[in-house]
Amino acid sequence: VSLDEFCRYFAQDGAAWPFERQSLLKLRSIGGNAEFGKTVVARRDEILFRDSRWEAVPVRAMRERQVRQLVRAGTFHAKLSPGALVDVEYLVQLLQLSHGGQHHSLHTPNTLAGLAELTKLGLVPEEAHEPLRSAYLFFRRLIDALRMARGSADDLTLPAPDEELFAGLARRLNCSQSHLACAVEQHSAAV
């Protein structure tokens, strides 16, 4: 799309859904014309951080829909279950979007850098920083191990503790099966 159409679509009164606007926070230039990349990021910043009001209600509704539609009952999805990776990402993103107009340092697409900056600014309590950071890193490692074990990124559901795949995950993560099960519970509870 043209830059003008991009700006129209993502504008506050544009056709984009709130989650589409939220996803722009991850936008970064990785190739092509560097000046054009800077222009797009600058326009993104105008869209996201100038006079915008970010509501948690649409994000909560989307999270509930993700859990309802994408997480099988009685299972734990390392990305989408309550307390998993996406909850850390959405928390950090909503705080970045809510306070990014006052703090340019929050415009980072990197979740851990955003969390560190939110803590530095006092927007995330110091005592919450390390549990959120640890959970994010744990779930990233778990997701990578699941992808390697299954040879695909399609299924990020944790196998049952008595399955061989669970034992293989524990070995990949250099821990015991009981430690892995406990870590999943502890990190998701902390989130």
PEGIUR-V887894 format. One record per residue. N is the residue number from 1. SS is DSSP state (helix for helix, strand for strand, loop for the rest). BURIAL is I if it has 9 or more other ideal C-beta (glycine too) atoms within 8 Angstrom, else O. D_LAST is the distance of its C-alpha to the last C-alpha in Angstrom with 1 decimal. Layout:
n ss burial d_last
N SS BURIAL D_LAST
N SS BURIAL D_LAST
This chain:
n ss burial d_last
1 loop O 37.5
2 loop O 39.2
3 helix O 37.4
4 helix O 38.8
5 helix O 37.5
6 helix I 34.0
7 helix I 34.1
8 helix O 35.5
9 helix I 33.0
10 helix I 29.9
11 loop I 31.4
12 loop O 30.0
13 loop O 32.8
14 loop O 32.8
15 loop O 32.1
16 loop I 28.6
17 loop O 25.8
18 helix I 22.9
19 helix I 20.6
20 helix I 23.6
21 helix I 23.8
22 helix I 20.1
23 helix O 20.6
24 helix I 23.4
25 helix I 21.0
26 helix O 21.0
27 loop I 24.8
28 loop O 26.7
29 loop I 30.3
30 loop O 30.8
31 loop O 34.5
32 loop O 37.6
33 loop O 39.2
34 helix O 37.2
35 helix O 38.6
36 helix O 37.7
37 helix I 34.1
38 helix I 34.0
39 helix I 35.5
40 helix I 33.0
41 helix I 30.0
42 helix O 31.9
43 helix I 32.4
44 helix I 28.7
45 helix I 27.9
46 helix O 30.5
47 helix I 29.0
48 helix I 25.4
49 helix I 26.0
50 loop O 29.3
51 loop O 29.5
52 loop I 26.5
53 loop O 24.4
54 loop O 21.0
55 loop O 20.0
56 helix O 16.5
57 helix O 18.5
58 helix I 19.6
59 helix I 16.2
60 helix O 14.8
61 helix O 18.1
62 helix I 17.7
63 helix I 14.2
64 helix O 15.8
65 helix O 18.8
66 helix I 17.1
67 helix I 15.5
68 helix O 18.9
69 helix O 21.1
70 helix O 19.4
71 loop I 17.5
72 loop O 20.1
73 loop O 19.8
74 loop O 19.0
75 loop I 17.4
76 loop I 14.2
77 strand I 14.2
78 loop I 12.5
79 loop I 12.4
80 loop I 12.5
81 loop I 11.0
82 loop O 8.4
83 loop I 4.9
84 loop I 7.2
85 helix I 8.8
86 helix I 10.1
87 helix I 7.2
88 helix I 6.7
89 helix I 10.5
90 helix I 11.2
91 helix I 9.5
92 helix I 11.5
93 helix I 14.5
94 helix I 14.9
95 helix I 15.0
96 helix I 17.3
97 helix I 19.4
98 helix O 19.7
99 helix I 20.8
100 loop I 22.4
101 loop O 25.8
102 loop O 26.0
103 loop I 24.5
104 helix O 25.8
105 helix O 23.6
106 helix I 20.6
107 loop I 22.6
108 loop I 21.2
109 loop O 20.2
110 loop O 18.1
111 helix I 14.4
112 helix I 14.3
113 helix O 17.4
114 helix I 16.1
115 helix I 13.1
116 helix I 15.8
117 helix I 18.1
118 helix I 15.9
119 helix I 15.4
120 helix O 19.1
121 loop I 20.1
122 loop O 18.2
123 loop O 16.1
124 loop I 12.8
125 loop O 13.3
126 helix O 14.3
127 helix O 12.3
128 helix I 9.0
129 helix I 10.4
130 helix O 10.7
131 helix I 7.3
132 helix I 6.1
133 helix I 9.6
134 helix I 9.8
135 helix I 7.1
136 helix I 8.9
137 helix I 12.2
138 helix I 11.6
139 helix I 11.1
140 helix I 13.9
141 helix I 16.1
142 helix I 15.5
143 helix I 16.4
144 helix O 19.4
145 helix I 20.5
146 helix I 20.4
147 helix I 22.4
148 helix O 24.9
149 helix I 25.2
150 helix I 25.9
151 loop O 27.8
152 loop O 26.1
153 loop O 23.0
154 loop O 23.6
155 loop O 21.7
156 loop I 18.1
157 strand I 18.0
158 loop I 17.5
159 loop O 20.9
160 loop O 21.6
161 loop O 21.6
162 loop O 25.4
163 loop O 26.1
164 helix O 27.6
165 helix I 25.2
166 helix I 22.3
167 helix I 24.6
168 helix I 25.3
169 helix I 21.7
170 helix I 21.4
171 helix O 24.6
172 helix I 23.5
173 loop I 20.4
174 loop O 22.8
175 loop O 21.4
176 loop O 22.5
177 helix I 21.4
178 helix O 20.2
179 helix I 18.1
180 helix I 16.5
181 helix I 15.8
182 helix O 14.3
183 helix I 12.1
184 helix I 10.8
185 helix O 10.1
186 helix O 8.7
187 helix I 6.3
188 helix I 5.2
189 helix O 5.5
190 helix I 3.8
191 loop I 0.0
